[in-house]
Amino acid sequence: MRKQIVFWSIILVLLLSLGWGALAQEVQEETGEKTVVAEVNGEPIYAEDLQEIWDALPEVYRVQFPGGVKDILEQLIRETLLVQRAQELGLENDPVVQKRLEEIKRQLLVQELIKREIVDKVEVTDEEIEEEYTSNPSLYTEPERVKAKHIMTSTKEKAEEVLQELQSGRPFEEVAKEKSESPDAQQGGEMGYLKKGDLESDLEKVLFDLAPGKFSDIVETGYGFHIFLVEEHIDPRLKELGEVKGEISSRLLPRKQQEAFEKLIEELKNQAEIVIIEENLPEEVDSQSESQPQSEELTTSQSENLPE
């Protein structure tokens, strides 16, 4: 039951966020093009709004609406009935509601300002991307890697038998499927690609010292006795700029947006007359400010408006 309540709460928030209500009526009055699909006490619900909500609904939520837009319509009817009842009770003019609406208005104003003055304007230039690329090559270099297989046995005696079969020329994958006691035996002992740091240093040395196509001697680990085969050894490679351009832009953009935000705050402060009456500060706020200095930075709600 609680999960259902949470789910419908999410849907309600989504519907409200799409602004289908009063805004939809205003658009209808201006264009006269929308198709009425239902009326709730004379208040219209439009087919185009249903379609817009459905199109914006994430796939993970759509499965909860086997009836498609008809199920969305039912939710809109329910919400309209609730809104109408709230209006009948005069909740629109309730001081608590008015206060919350004012808070929401302030938040929306800040969000829209950040969107227009920072998100829509701040960009990472090609010159900045190239400078980052040349200044930090290690961040954009593929590490040295090996593609390896292994055979594991529980005793050294079994491992010695395996080694003899490999030395006689039997294919490594064939022996692994037959003799290995590792869970990956049926995959021929496939370990995939490994980079330095993925394994313990002693195993790493064994694998990275092996030439491609060569198998190792018996190596004892905490899991048993292993014989490794290196199929491919890939040297470190600095990726081409084109390969990492998007990655670099994503790395630099939040930093530039934060800098633009700080600059905007500083400009607004310089243009404003700000008076702080220290003696009127609540003691709790004053003591917190002494122990935890505040810094000018995006609040959580504001930072959510910046793209990742």
N, C-alpha and C positions, 0 to 999 in steps of 0.2 A: 504494500500500500504506500509506504513512504517513497519507494522508488518511483511509483506512478505520479505522486504529488510533485516530486522534484522534476520529473520529465515534463509534466504539463506546465510547470512553472517556467522551465526553459523555453518551451514553445510559446508561452504567453509573452515572455520577454522578447522573443524573436519577432512575434507579430507586432508588438508595440514598436520595436526598433525600426520596422519597415514603414511605420507611419501611415498605415492604411486607413485610419479613421477619419478625423476631421480634415487632414490634408487631402485625402482621397476625394472628399466631398468638394473641397475647394477646386481641385483639378477638374472634377466633373462640371462644376458650374462654369469654369473658364472655357473648357473645350467642348462639353456636351457630347463627347464621343464614347464615354464608357457605358458598358452594358450592365444593367442591374440584374443580379442573379438571385437576390433575396432581399426582403425588407423585414426589419425587426421593429415593430411599433412605428412604422413609417420611415425608419432610418435605413438607407440603402447600403447594400454590400455589392461590390462590383466584381464581375468575372475577371477583369484584367488584374485586379488586386490579388485575387486568389491565385492566378497564374504566376504573378510576380513572387508571391510568398513561396509557392511550390518550387519555383526555379531557384530561389535563394536558399531553400532548405537543404542542409547537408545530407548526403546520402545515408549517413548513419542514422538520421532521424526519419528519413522517408519510409524505412521499413516499418515504422510504427503507425503508418497511415496506409493500410491495405486498400482503403477506398480512394486514395489519391486526393484530388482537390475537394471531393465531397466531404472527406474527413476534416480538411482544413476549414471548409465552410461551417461545419458543425462547431468547431472551436471558435470561429469568429462570431457565430450566433451567440454562443455562451458568453463570450467576452462582452459583446454588445449589451446583452441582458444585464450583466453585472455592472457595466458602466452606467447604464440607464438607471438602475436601482440606486447606485451611489449618487447620481445626480439628483434623483428624487429626494434622497435623504439630505441634500444640501452639502455633500462632502467637498464639492468644488470650492466652497467658501470656508471650509473648516480651517482654523489657524494652523493646525499641524500639517494639513495637506498643502496649504499655501507656503509654509516654510520649506517643506520638502521640494515643492515646485521651484522655489527661488534658488534652492541649493542646486537642483538639477540644471536650472537655467545658467547659473554661474559656471558649472562644470562644462556644459555644452559650449558656452562662449569661449572658455579657455581652450577646449579641444579644437574648436573651429579656428581660433586664432593660430594655434600651433600648427594645424594642418596647412593653413594658407601662407603663414609667414615662414615656416620652417620646412615641413614635409614637402610641400609643393615647390619650394624654391631651392632647397639645398641639394646639390648634385655633386658627385665625385667626377672630376675631370679626367681625361685620358692622361694628362701630364702627372696628376697626382697618383694615378694607378701605376704608371711607369716608374715614378720615383720610389714608390713603395716596393715594387717588384725588384728594382736594382739594389735597394738599400737592405732588403731582408731576404736574400736568396735562399737561406736555410728553411724559411717558412714555406717555400714553394718548390722544394726539392723532394722527389720521391726517394725514400731511403733504399739502401742496399737490401736486396731480398733474395731468398732462395726458394725454389719449389722442391719439396722433399716428400719422401715416403719413408716408412719404417716398418720393421718387423719386431715384435716384442714377444719374449718368452719369459716364463717364470723361473727358469733355472739356466745356469751358464752352460750346462751340458747340452740342453736343447738349442741354445743360441749357437754353440759350436757346430752342431749338426746343420743348422740353417746356413751358417757361414760357408761350410764345406759345399753345400748344394749350390750356393751362389757362385762360389769360386769355380765350380764345375761347369758353369754357364747357364744354369736354369734362370729363366726370367724372374726378376725380382717380384713382380706383381703376382705371378703364379705361386711362388713360394710363400708370399705373404698371405694369400687366401688359404693356403693349405696349412701353414705352420704358425702363423701369428696368433697370439692370444689377446691381442688388442681388439677393442670394439670396432675398429675401422678395418679389420682384416678383410672383409668381403669387398671393401673398396680398394683392395690392393695396398693397404697401409697408407692411403693418401693423407698427407698432412696439409696440403695446400701451400700457399705462399706465406713465408715467414720473414719478418724483418728483425733487425737487431733490436733486442729488448723484449722480444716475445718469449724468449726461452731463458733458462738459467745460463750463466756465462760459460760453464764448461760444455754444455750441449751446443750453445751458440758457436763456440770455437770449432767444434767438430764439424758442424754443418757448413759454416762459412769457409772452412779450410778445404772442404772437399771440392774436387773438380766435377763439373757436370758429367753425369754418366757413371760416376764412381760411387761405390758403397764403402761404408766405414768398417772398422773393426768392431768388436763387441763393446758396447758402452753400457755400464751399469748405472741405473737410476733408482730412485725410490719406488718406481713402479715395476721394475724388472730389468731384463737385459735386452738391449736394443741393437739393431743394425740399421743404419740410415743410408738412404740413397738420395743424392741430389740430382734432380733432373734438369734444373735450370738455375743459373746464377745471374742475377740482374744487378748491374752496377747502379749507384746513385745517379739520378737524372734530374736536372733542373727543368721543370716543366716550361713549355712555351708560354709566352705572355698571354696569348689568346686562350690558353687552357684555363688560366687562373684569373682572368680579368673579372669575371663575375664574383669570384670568391674575394678578390681584393676589394672590389667595390662594396661588397657586403660588410667587409671588415672596417672600411674607412667611413662609411656613411653614418653609423651611429655616433662616431666621434665628432664628425663635422656637424651633425644635428645638435649634439650637446653643446658644442662651441657656439653655434648660432643661437641656441636658447640662452646661454649665459650672456652673450652679447646683447640680445634683446632685453633681458632683465636689467642689464647695466644701463642701457640707453633709456629705458623707462624710468629707472631710479634717478638718473641724472636730470630728466625732464620734470620729475615730480617733486612735490613738497611733502616730505614724510616726517612726521613728528611722532616720536615714541616717548610716552610718559612712563618712565621707568617705575616710579613709585606706585603706579596703578597696576602693575603687572601682578598677577596672582603668584603667591609664593611658590607653588608647585612648578609653574612655568619657569620662574626665575632660577630655582635650584637646578632644574634640569638643564637650563641653558648654560649654567656654570660648569656642570659636570660633563655635558655632551654638547660641545659647540656645534651650532647648526651651519650647514653649508648651502649655498645656492645651487640647487640641482633639480632636475625634473622629478616631480613627485611620481608615485607609482601610477596614479590615474593618468597623469600627463604623458608619461613615458610609454604607456600602452598605445598611444596614438602614433608613435614612431614606428616605421617598418623595421622588421628584424634584418 
